Amino acid sequence: MEQTLIRMMDAKSDPLTSLKELIDALRPGKAIDGVTAVNNARALCYLLEQHPEYRVALRKQLFTLLGSTRQVQLYTDTGILSNESVFTAIVRRVGSKLLPPPVKPEYLKDLFGVLFPNTNDYVWLNEIPTEVWFEVGAAAHLEELSLAEIPTHIRLQQLEAIQVLSCRLSAIGLEPEIVLHHPDVERFESPFVRLNAEVLSYIERYREDLTARRPPDEDHSHILVLLQQCEQIIAKVWKMAAKNGASVSLTYHLLRLKQHIDRLKVLFDLVDSMTPEKHGPALLGLFLELVKAENRKYSVRDVLQENTELLALQITEHASHTGEHYISENRSEWLQMFRSAAGAGVIVGFMALIKILSAKAHLPPLLEAFAFSMNYALGFMLIHILHFTVATKQPAMTAARIAAALPTIENKKNEAYTELIELMIKVIRTQFIAIVGNVLLAIPVALGIAWLWWYEFGKHVVDTTKADKMLQELMPIAGMGIFYAAIAGCCLFLAGLISGYYDNKSLYNQIPQRIAAMPLLNKILGEYRSRRLGQYIEHNLGALAGNFYFGIMLGSMATLGFLLGLPLDIRHITFSAANLAYAVSAYNFTLAWPIVAWGAVGVAAIGVTNLFVSFTLALWVAMRSRKRRMSELKPLWGKFWRRAMSRPIDLFIAPKSASETTKTVNDVAKTASTEEKPK
């Protein structure tokens, strides 16, 4: 490191090369090695403090580079979403990664990539604490410089960047989609319009001061007020989007607005001569942000995450509202869930029969996939229309509800966790009784259909060869039951997302209102029935779409696997239970009990896998959409098991009223509080 500083003292040394060598000397062997990074930074502080000529050379090289390059693009583009579609952004990043663009030495934006070429440079830079960075800044002793020694070009570039960002912010804020969600703009002057005029006036006065070589004393507090008003508009738009739905483009506009406002605030802190104490934190924050953005500039994952995170929040939010209907609070609601699940079990018994008959027809692969898909899709939609419940549909909905109830970091108290644990208890027992209702009715209905079929036609629905195959398919390992059940769990998870997406789309595009106002529909059905249809679509479009696409996925998965030559298929607990009943009937109920028992074990394993996979994936997405981590659930498990063991019956049977478990809950909470107190 010292040799690098010595070479910097050479008047002929290249600033870019010298600074790159210094950064290479600071960089630890491993990006996560924070100890080495801190030690290297402190070693640089020591050298700069002990050798004034080193810090003079370092300042000269740094200001020479900054004074001779264009910086506007670095401030206005790096770390900020561009005005392009998600698909275009992905194509551009992939293309640039495969064939990187040439480096333009006159642009600091390009030189940033030369100085920090490693994709994980931002990791070790963030490992260095803020106070150590301030020690490095203090060791450079910038106060030794006179105003004339600092290139005016640097400040002019920052002012130009402010002007560019202001123009872009005004343009985005007046996008039709933003205005549509903020009707007040039509009655009052938009702060996005006033902002640009105020910024231009501020920059003109600032440039005059720089030209006259006098310290600028411009006040930008009124601009900060306008930026705050812009943020209030963004908050109002998001509030309306939560109620009326959001689109990808609206989400994209709001993200860009937030990024432009944040960057403007940082640049104002940098150019503000009235509060120099803000310069250090603003410069450090901007520096770390720019390095990370430069390192991640070719990341496709970041594009998808930035563009889908907030939209995913809207989708999972709708799913969480739906999930509230899958949670029983008392014995009455618990029994109602059983009756609802039992009704679904009856229909599934007939759906399993239709699939068996469709398979007997030996249709061409694509036609067979269509027949299977329509059987599943229309059957699931019928179940929903009749207000019945398929048990495995619950996890994708209730996971979002649990994520929404997770205590915040600032509110991680026993009381907050107690409410969440009670919610989990309710979810588990509701899920349990729903499975019981599905299976207990699917099996006898299938047996009844099989007996009637034999009585009417003199033969069984399936022969013994087909029955052996159906029993083999139930085996968790040999029949790949668990693997195929996991695929079905993924389909359940996707169906939950689709439901939330269509609920969001219905609200955003005002589909119910459009249906109710259709002239042709009003002519055929009448105004009252058209309005009722619109109201039904408003509350059920997501569920109907989710069930339809879920059926398509289940019905076509095996055919897709056949066409691709991959082991793809599905196993669903309710259909597996019905298939077990049809297989048993094929042997005239003479199967040995161990075979039937193993079949029942396979059905149970399939059900557990269905639920676990769909719930885990849904919970992960719901947590990510709220910028939470799965690790935040760790403190929950110990508290959950203590609550479960205190009253295990609550995991399976709901109390007659909520007040029955209040005393138990309070006792567990008090016990947990006592255990967590330091001794």
N, C-alpha and C positions, 0 to 999 in steps of 0.2 A: 504494500500500500504506500509506504514512504517513497519507494522508487517511482511510483506513478506520480506522486505529488512533486517530486524533484523534476521529472520530465515535463510537467506542466509549466515549470518556470522557464523553459526554453521558449523564446519568442516565436520560433518557427513551428512549434507544435500545433497540431490540428485540434481545435476545441472538441469536435465530435469524438475523435479517437481518444483523446485524453480523458474525457468524461466517461466513455465506454470502459476504458481500462479501470477507472476508479470504481465504477459500479460492479465490474467483474471481481475486483478485489473485495468489495463488501459482500458479494453474494455468497451464502454458505453452500456447502456441498449438497445438502438436501434442503428443499424449500421449507420443510416443516421444522428445520433446526433453528428455532427461535433464539436459543442461547448463543449460538455462534453469530447469528445476525446482530444481536445486541452487542456482543463483545466487539465485533468489527466496527459497529457504529461508534462505540465509545473509544475505540482505538483511533478512529478518525478525529474525534473530538480532541483527544489528547495531542495529536500531532498538530492540529490547527492552533490549539492554544499555546503550544510550546514553540512553534515556528511561525512567526508573523508572515514570513515570505511565502509559506505554503498557502495560507488563506488568501493572500493577495493574488497569487497565481490562480487559485481555484475560482475566486470571484471574477477574475479577468476572463478566464475561459468560459465560465457560465454566461456572463453578460455578453461576451462576444457572440456566442451561439444564439442567445435570445435576441440580440440586437440585429442579427443579420438574417433572420428567418421569418416566414409568414406564420403567425400563430392563430389566426382567426379560426381556421378549420379545426384546429385542436380543441378549442373552447366550444365551438358550435356543433360539431359533428360527433366527436369521440364520446361515447357513453350515452348518446341520445338517439332514440329511434328515428330513422329516416322516413321520408314521405314515400313509402313503398308498401306494397302488399306483403303479407306473410310469405306467400309463395315466392315472390320476387326476392325477398330478403334471404330466404333459404338458398335459392339458386345462386344468388350473388356470393354468398359466403362459401358455398361449396366450390364454386368456380374459382374464387380468389385463393382458397386453400390449395386447390390442385395446381393452379397457375397464378402465383402471387403477382400483383401489379408491381411495376418498377418503382424504386424509391426516388422521390424528388427531393434533392438536398435543400431546396429553398423553402420547403414546408416542414415546420416543426412536428406536425402530425406524423409525417413519414419517419422523421428522425427518432421519434419516440419509440417506434418499433425496432430501430437499430440499437438504441440504448437499452431497451428491455425486450430482448428477442425471445426469451423463454416464456412458455405459456403459463408457468407457475411463479413468475417473478413477484406478482402481487401478493402471493402467500407469505413469503419471507419478509416483504416490506410491511405487511400488516402484523407480523409477529413482533416487530419493534414497537415498544410502548410509545405513547404520545410524548411523555416527558423526555425520552431519549432523543426523539426527533427534535424537540425544542432545544435540547443540549447541543445538537449538531448545528442548529440555526444560530444559537448564541455563540458557538465557537467560530462561526464565520465572521462575526463582528461586522455586520452590515452597517452599523452606525458609524464606522470609520469612513464610509463613503460619503462624498458630498453629493448634492443633488445633481450636479453637472456630470458626475461619473456614471450615473444610472441612465442608460439609453432611454430617451423619450419614446423611442419606437415601441418599447414593451407596453407602456401605458396606452399608447395610441391603438395598438393591436387589441388590447383588452376592451377599449371603448368601442372599437369597430365590431368586436364580437357581441358586445351588449346591444348594439344597434341591430345586428343581424338577428339575434335571438328575440328581440322585442318585435321586429317585423313578423317573424315566424309565429310568435305567440299570438299576436293580433289576428293573423290569418287563420290559425287553427281555432281560436276562440270564436270566430264568426262562421265556422263551418255550419251548413244547414242542419246537420244532425245534432250539433250542440245547441243551436238556437231553438230547435224543435223541443228539446227537453228543458229549456229555460225560457219560458214565454215572457218573463219580465224584460228581456232585451227589447221587445217590441214597444214597451212603454217607457223605459228608462235608457239613457245612454249607456252602452256597454263599457265596462272598465278596460276591456281589451282594446277599444278604439282610443280612449283617452291615454292609455299607457304609452302607446307608440309616440304620440305627440309630446308627452312629458319627457320621455327618454331622449328624443331628438333635441329638445331644448336643453336638457341637462348636458348632453354630449357636446353641443356647440359651445356652451360656456366653459366647460372643462378644457376643451381644445384651445380656447383662447388663453386660458391661464397657462397651459403647457407651452404655447408659442411664446408667451411673454416671459417664460422662465420664472414664474412666481408660483408659490404653493397653491394648488387648487383648494378652494373652500366651499365647494358646491355641496348643498344638502340634498340628499336623495330620499329623505324620510317620506315625502309625499308619494314617491314611486313605490316604496315598500307598502304603503297603504293600498295603492292600486293593485299590487300583486296579491295582497291579502284578500281584496275583494274578488280577484280572479279565482283564488283558492276557494272562496265561499261559493262561487258559482259552480266550481267543479264538485264540491260537496253536495250541492243541491241537485246537480245532474245525477250523481251517483245515488242519491236518495230516491229520486224519481225512477232511476233504472232498477233499483231494488223492488220497486212497486210495479213498474210497467215493463220490466224486462230490459235486457241489454243485448247489443249486437257486437260482433267482432270489431267492426269499424268504429263504433262508439267507444268501446274499450280502448282501442288503439289511439284515438284522438285524446282521450282523457289521460292516458299514460304519457303521451308526448307533451301535453300541457303541463303536467306535473314535473316532468324532467326539465322543461324549459324554464319554469319558474324557479326550481331549485338551483339551476345553473346561473340564472340571472342574479339571484341573491348572493351566491358565492362571488361572482365577479364584482358586484357592487361593494362587497366587503373588501375586495382586493384594491379597488381604485379609490376607496373612501379615505381621504387624508384626515378626516375629523376623528376617526377612531382607529388609530394604528394598532391598538391591542388586538383587533380582530384579524389583522393580516396573517399572523402566524397560523392560527387554527384553520382559517379559510384556505390558505395556500396548501397546508398539509392535507386537508380533506380532499381538495381538488386534485392534488398530485396523486394520492392513493387511488382515487376514483378513476383518473385518466389511465394510470398504469393497468388497473384491472380491466378496464374497457379495451385497452390496446391488446392485452394478453388474450382476451376472450372475443376478439373481433371476428373470428372465423367460426365461433361456436354456434351450431345449429340448435343445440339444446337451449341455449339462452334465448334465442328468438322465439321458440315455441313456449318457453316458460313465461317470458315477458308478455306475450300476446294472449296466452290462455289462462293465466293465473286468476285474473280478476273475473273473466268470463266464467271460469270454473267455479268461482265463489258464487256467482249468481245461479248457476245450474245446481250446485250442491245445496244452496240455500232453499231452492224450490223443492229439492229432494228431501231436505230436512223437514220442511212443512208437511210434505206428504208422509214422512216417517212418523209424525205425531199420531197418525191414524192407525199405526201398527203397534201402539204401545197401550196396554191395558192398565188402568189405574186401580180398579177394584174387581171384586168377584163377578159382578154383573158384566162388565166389559170383557173380562177374561172368558166367561162362558159364551159371550157373543162371538168372540174370536174363534172359539171351538166350533160353534155352529157355522160360522162363515167358512172356516177351513174344511169342515165336513162336507159342505156343499161343493167345494172345489174338488174334494176327493171323489165324489160321485161322478163328476164330469170327467175327471182324469181317467177313471175306469173305462169310460166309453172312448176317450181319446186313445188310450192304449190299444183298445180293440181295433179302432180305425187304422192305426199304424200297422198293426199285425196284418190286417187284410190288405193294406196298400203294399206291404212287402211281398205278400203272396202273389200279387199281380205281376211281379217281375217286370216292372216298367223300365224303360231306358233310364240311365243314371240321372240325367237332368230332370226328366219328368218325375222320377221317383223323389228327387230332392224337392221338387215343387209340391208334390202331394204331401210329403212329410211336413214341409214348412207350413202349408195352408192348414193342415190338421192342428199343428201346434199353435200357430198364430191365431186362427179363428177360435180355437178352444180357449186359449188364454184370454182373448178379448171377451168371449162369452162369460167366462168366470168373473171378469171385472164388471161387466154390464149387470150381472145378477148379484153384484155386491158380495161375491165370495172371495176367498183369499188363498193364494198359493204361498205356502210357508217360506219357500226360498226367496221370494221377492222382498222379504222384509229387511235382510241385512243391508242391502245397498241403500235403503232409505233411512234406516235407523242409525247407520254409521255417521251420516251427516248430522243427524240430530245430536249424537254424542259429542262430535267434534265441536259443534256450536256451544255445547254446555261446558266444555273444558274450561276450568278456571284460568284467568289471565295470569301472567307472571306476577303482576302486582297484587293478585288476590288469591294466592295459593294458601288458603286457610282451610282448617278442618271442615268448617261449615260449607265452603264451596265444594270441596271434594265429596262431602256427604250427599249433597244434592245430585252430583254426577253418579255416585255409586248407586243411589236409589234408582236413578234412571236406568242404569245397566241391569239392575235386578229386574226391573219391570220389562226391559227388552228381552231378557233371557227367558223369563216365565211366559211371556207372550209368544216368543218363538217356539218354546217347548209345546205349548198347547196347540199352536197352529200346526206343527208337525204331527202331533198326535191326531188331530182332526183329519188332516190329509190322509195319513197312512191307515188309520182305523176304518175309514170309509172306502178308500181306494181298494183295499184288499177284499172285503166282503162283496163290494159291487162287482169287482172282477170275477170273483168266484161265482156270484149269482149269474153273471153274463155267460160264463163258461158252462154252467149247468144248463141254463136255458138253451144254449147253442147245441149242446149234446142231446138234450131232450127233443129239440125241434128237428135237427138235421142228422142225428145218429152218429155224429163224430165230434171230436174235440176241436176247439178253436185252433190249437197248435198240436202237431204230432210230437212224438217223443224225441225225434231228432232235433226239432226246433226247440223243444223244452230243454234238452241238454245244453244247447247253445245259449239259451237265455239264462240258465243257471250258471254256466261258465262265465258269462258276462258280468255276473254279480260278484265274482271273486275279486277281492281288493287288489291282489298282486297278480295272480295267474291270469285273471281276466282283464287286467289293467283298469279295474273299477275305480281306483283312487285317482289315477292319472286322468281318465276320461271325466270323472266327477270334477276334477280341478278345472278342466276346460269348460264344463258347464258353469262352474263358479265364475269364471272370467266372463262368460256370456251374461250371467246374471248381473255382474258389475256393470258391463256395458249397457245393459238394458236400463239400469238405474240412471246412468248418465244421459241416455237417450230420453228418458222420461223428463228429467230436469231440463234438458235442452228444449224439448217441445213445449213444456210449460212456459219457459222463458220466451220462446219464439211466439207462442200464442199471445202473451201479454204485449210483447214489443211490437208485433205487427197488427195488434188489435183484431185478431182473427174472429173472436166471438162477435164483436160489434159489426164486422163486415158480413158475417153470415146472417146476423139478425136483420141487416139492412139490404140484403140481396133482393132486387125486385122480383126475379123469377121465383125465388123461394117463397117470398111473401104471397105471390099470386097462387102458388100451388098449396102451401100449407096454411097460409094466413099469417097475419102479423103476430098474433099471440104465440102460435106454435114455433114460428121462426125465432122469436125472442127466446123461448124456452130451449130450443136447439142450441142457440148461441151460448146460453148460460151453461148447458150441459158440456159443450165443447170447452168452455173456459175452465171448468173444473176437472175434465177427464181426458183432454187431448194428450197430455203427457203420458198418463197411464196407458191409454189405448195404444199410443205409438210405441211405448216401451214394450208392452206385451206383444205387439205385432212383430217388431224387430227381434225380440227374444225368440219368438217362434221360428222366424226365418233362420236365425243362427243355429238353433237346435236341429231343425229339419235338414239343413244343408251341410252341416259339419262333416258327417260321415262321407257324403258324396264328394265334398271338397278334398277330404283326405284320400279318397280313391283316385281322384283326378290328378292329385299332386304326388301320389305314391307315399304319403305320410300317414303315420298312425294317428289319425284324428277321428274322434267320435265323442259322444256325450253320454253321461249317466246322470239321471235326475232321480232324487229319492222317491218321489211320489210315483213316477212311472216305473221305477225299478220295483217298488212294492207291488204294483199291479202286475208287472211281468212275472214276479215270483208266484203270485196267485194263479196266473194262467199256466205256468209251468207245472205247478203242483196238480192242477186239475187234469193235465194231460196224462198223468200217471194214475188217474182215478183215486187220488189221495192215498196212494200206497207207497210213496217215497219214504225212505228211512228218515227218522227224525234228525240224525246228525246232518244230513244233506240240507234239510229245511232250515235247521239252526244256522248252518254256515251261510245259507242264502240270506237269512235275516241279519246276520252279522255284516254281510256285504252291503245290504240296504242301509244299515245304520252307518257304516263307514262312508258310504257314498253321501249320505245326508250331512254328516259332519264335515266332509270335504267341501261339499257345495256351500255350506254356510261359512266355513272358515275362510275360504278363498274370496268369496264375494264380499264378505264383511271387511277383511283385511285390506283389499284393494280400495273399497269405497272409503274406509276410514283414512287410508293414506292420502287419497285425493282430497278428501274433505279437510284434512290437516294442512296439506300443502297449499290449498286455496286460501287458507286463513293465515299463511306464513307461520305455521306451527310445525314442530318436529315430533315424530313418533316417540322420541326419547322422553318427551314431557309426560308420557303416560306411565313411566316407570314407578313414580311414587304412588300410583293408583292401585297397583296389584295387591300390595300388602293390606291396604285398607279394605280393598274389596273382599279378600278372603276372610278377614276378621268379621266383616259384616255378614258374609255368606254363612260362616260357621256358627255365628250367634243365632241364626234363625234359618236353617237350610230349607225349610218348607217354602219360604218365600221365593226360592228359585223355580218352583214348580207350580205352586198354587197361590193365586192372588188372595189377599185378605178380603173380608166382606166389605171393609171400608178402610180408607187410608189411615184412620186414627189408630187401628189395631197395632201397627208396627211403629208408631211414633216413639213409644217408650224404648223399644229395642234400639232404634236408630240413635236416640239421644244417649243411651248407655254406651253404645259402641263409640260414638263421637267423644264422649267424656273419657273413655278408656284410652282411645288413641291420643287424645290431648295430653293425658297424664304420662303416657309412655314417651311422648316426644319432648317433654320438658327436660332440660338438662339437669342431671343429678349433681 
